[in-house]
Each structure stands twice: as C-alpha cells, then as structure tokens.
Amino acid sequence: MKDIKAVIGTNSWGSKAYGRILRGSYVEDDVIRDAMKEAAAHGLTVYDLARDYGLGKAQKMIGEFGTEHIILSAKYTPAGHYKAGCVRKSLEKDLADFKRDYVDFYWLHLPTDIEQHLSEIIALYKEGKIRHIGVSNFNLAECRLSKQILERAGIPLYGVQNHYSIIAREWEKNGLLDWCRENGIAFWAWAVLEEGMLTDPRGKKKLTVMNLILSRQKKKLYPLYRVLIAVAKRHNITVPQVAEAFCANKGIIPICGCRKPKQVRELAKAIEVILTRKEMQRLEEVADQSQAKVLGYDMFRAFVPKKVK
C-alpha cells in the first residue's frame, strides 16, 4: 500500500436529514461525485466508510459511483457481545454495497470481545476479502493485545483509527502514538476539526445540533482561535487547513469529511503545508490551556466492558 497522506471521510454523505440537522446543509449527490473526481486529480483515493454513515446511504453511494479506482476503508461495529458469523455477515453486506469482492482496510470499531471478533476478521483476511486489518477507538493495552492476536496468525496490525486533534491529544500523552511509530503502525485521526470547533469563528454559524452542543466550548477556544488565525495568515491557508496540517506534520493521517470539490482542494493543500516547530509548540500550548471538552472516543465505549477481553 502506497503512503497515505489523508483520507476522505464520508460520515456526512447522503442523508438530507442528517446533513441539515447535524451539519446545517445537504450536498447533492452530483456535487459529491464531483468532489470524488477532484480527489482523484489530487491523488486522494482513500475513503473511510461505515454502515451507518449518512444514515446508511454513504456506502451505497460510493458503490453506485464506482470503486475500481479508489481505496476502501470499512468497519465492523460490535452491537454487543460476539456472535459467530456476525463479522462475516456484516462484511458481506458492505461488499454488496461497494459492488466488489474485497475491502482494502477493515477496522474492528470497538474493543468488545477482541479475540473472538479478530479471529473472524483473520479468517476473512485469509480468504482475500480484507487486505489490511486495523482497530478503532482502542486504548494502548487493547492495541497491544490486538497486535499479539494478529501476529499469532502471521498478520500485521496495519493501523489504529482514533480521535485526535489539536485539542484532543491524549494518545500522544499516554504513549499510544509513540507505540504506533515504534511498531510501524499507521495512525488515522477522526474528528480532526472537532465537528466544526476548529473552524474560523468569524464566519456566520448555522443553527445545527452540533453548534448548539459545542457553542459553550467554543468560547474557551478564543485564545486558540487567535493563534490559528495568525498561523493561517502566515501560510496563506484557512483555519481548518491549519488543523489538518497540524496532524499531517505529526505523521498522523487525518480523516477529513469532504463533500465539495473546494474542500478536497483545501485538504490537498493542507497536508503539504510545513508548520514550524515554534508554530506547532504554540498551538499545543494554547490548546492545552483552553481545557475545552470535546466529543472524544469515550462516547463510543459506553457499552464496552472495562476489562480487556
């Protein structure tokens, strides 16, 4: 697999209700199709999907658009404890949506019954239906266990997909990122823009569910916004591009939701921006001082047993 610099997120694709209520806008399918063409022109060919993205429409859309020239990332999200055949059944539905016979990346989306779920994923890998295996929303102990399980089968752990942004760097502070680097394991970051919290506050804000939830936290980020705006001005980029570039400069692969060609162009530019060490340090320093609460990975772990399985 070639080096991946960024991934196109699809969580906001497809559903009018989801887009308008949560995101404040709905983008027509033809515009998303144009965004995919723009992404191909910039060498951005990896798409991250899950069954519930776009209230179930995102995967079907990408299958209809055509997947022969793109790289697919899909997930299995445990709905409870392991049941024999659950992963296979889910993957078969994914492949039907994608209209192809394999996925490039397949992630165990939550650390529930890790060994049982990974054993089934391993079987599917050996059948050629999965090219690379990763885990998502796992802590360091769970990642280590997953790596051991896969290695017993002679399979490497490809990557970890967790929450990470300028204001959510717990995986850097608790050693998970260092462990990934030491073991040659890719780290994909979701919520890089913190559901819009890391966008320019000077712009007009739409009344959306996410803005209502996060409005109080945004006030804590005003000092960080000033730094973000200053860095953006120096590099002739936007505030969201600074947040994306921050991840790329760490060797982290940002997953960024792109629905329009303009967003694709901005992402392609952002991942090539080189921030100075002083800029990186200043962003981290002010972000830590903000103490803003974010929608972290814990919200996905409410039903996961605390003890590693």
C-alpha positions, -999 to 999 in steps of 0.1 A, spaced: 0 0 0 14 34 -10 19 61 16 -13 77 26 -13 114 35 -50 119 41 -83 101 39 -117 113 27 -144 109 54 -180 101 44 -199 104 76 -219 134 64 -227 120 29 -261 110 17 -288 117 42 -307 150 38 -320 148 74 -285 141 88 -268 168 68 -293 196 75 -299 189 112 -264 179 123 -243 198 97 -265 226 86 -265 218 50 -272 190 25 -250 184 -5 -264 168 -36 -250 135 -49 -237 151 -81 -216 175 -61 -201 147 -41 -194 129 -73 -175 160 -85 -156 160 -52 -145 125 -58 -132 134 -93 -113 163 -77 -99 140 -51 -86 116 -78 -69 145 -95 -50 153 -63 -41 117 -55 -66 114 -26 -81 80 -33 -88 65 2 -123 67 15 -134 59 51 -168 44 55 -191 26 79 -226 11 77 -243 39 95 -226 69 78 -252 91 61 -278 71 79 -268 41 58 -266 59 24 -228 66 22 -217 31 13 -244 26 -13 -235 60 -29 -198 51 -33 -208 17 -48 -230 35 -73 -203 60 -81 -178 32 -88 -149 18 -67 -125 4 -92 -100 33 -88 -104 40 -51 -92 25 -18 -119 15 6 -118 15 44 -148 -1 62 -156 -11 97 -173 -37 119 -190 -21 148 -200 -47 175 -236 -42 186 -230 -64 217 -210 -95 226 -196 -117 199 -219 -140 179 -204 -165 155 -207 -152 119 -215 -116 128 -185 -101 112 -188 -122 80 -225 -112 76 -216 -75 81 -187 -76 56 -208 -93 30 -234 -65 32 -205 -40 29 -192 -57 -2 -226 -58 -17 -229 -20 -11 -194 -15 -27 -201 -38 -56 -167 -55 -52 -152 -86 -35 -128 -71 -10 -120 -41 11 -85 -26 14 -88 -17 51 -111 -33 77 -113 -20 113 -127 -35 144 -146 -4 155 -149 -11 193 -129 -32 217 -156 -57 225 -147 -94 227 -115 -86 209 -101 -121 204 -134 -135 191 -140 -107 167 -105 -105 154 -104 -143 149 -133 -139 124 -117 -109 107 -85 -130 104 -105 -158 86 -119 -132 62 -84 -118 56 -71 -152 47 -100 -156 22 -88 -124 5 -118 -103 14 -97 -80 36 -63 -66 26 -53 -48 59 -66 -50 94 -69 -22 119 -86 -13 152 -105 18 161 -113 35 194 -89 12 212 -65 22 241 -29 12 243 -35 -21 261 -62 -31 237 -39 -23 207 -11 -44 221 -35 -73 226 -48 -69 191 -13 -69 177 -4 -101 196 -36 -119 183 -29 -109 147 8 -118 149 -1 -153 161 -18 -157 127 11 -142 109 -7 -109 101 5 -74 110 -17 -48 127 -19 -22 100 -33 7 119 -52 24 147 -80 48 140 -88 71 170 -99 106 179 -71 132 176 -69 169 170 -50 200 183 -73 200 213 -75 162 218 -40 148 220 -44 122 248 -30 94 226 2 115 223 4 120 260 -3 84 271 21 67 248 -1 52 221 12 73 193 48 66 202 40 29 203 24 31 168 55 48 155 79 23 171 60 -6 156 54 8 122 16 11 127 -3 38 110 -25 62 130 -56 76 114 -73 105 131 -110 112 132 -127 145 143 -96 165 132 -118 196 131 -138 187 162 -172 188 145 -165 224 134 -150 237 166 -116 242 148 -130 264 121 -128 302 118 -151 317 145 -155 349 124 -177 331 99 -215 330 101 -227 300 120 -257 280 111 -282 267 137 -273 230 139 -273 203 166 -235 203 167 -232 240 170 -257 240 199 -238 212 217 -204 228 212 -212 266 215 -202 268 252 -169 250 245 -160 273 216 -159 303 240 -130 285 257 -111 284 224 -109 321 217 -72 323 226 -65 293 203 -85 308 175 -62 339 176 -32 316 172 -49 295 145 -58 327 125 -23 340 128 -7 308 116 -33 305 88 -24 341 76 14 333 76 9 303 54 -19 317 32 -44 290 43 -76 287 63 -81 278 100 -94 243 91 -63 238 70 -41 246 99 -58 219 120 -54 194 91 -17 204 86 -11 200 123 -20 163 121 0 158 89 31 174 104 29 148 132 29 119 107 -8 113 115 -32 106 87 -62 129 90 -97 117 80 -115 148 67 -151 150 56 -151 163 20 -184 168 2 -174 196 -22 -145 200 -47 -133 231 -28 -130 211 4 -109 185 -14 -86 212 -28 -82 227 6 -73 193 21 -48 185 -6 -30 218 1 -32 215 39 -13 182 40 16 197 21 20 227 44 50 226 67 44 243 100 74 255 120 84 238 153 76 271 171 41 272 155 34 236 165 45 242 201 25 274 204 -7 256 191 -2 228 216 5 252 245 -26 274 239 -48 243 232 -38 227 265 -46 260 283 -81 261 269 -93 229 287 -121 227 262 -141 195 264 -145 176 232 -166 147 219 -140 121 225 -137 84 218 -153 76 251 -187 83 238 -184 52 216 -173 30 245 -203 33 268 -212 -4 263 -177 -18 261 -165 -38 292 -138 -20 310 -117 -52 312 -97 -60 281 -112 -92 266 
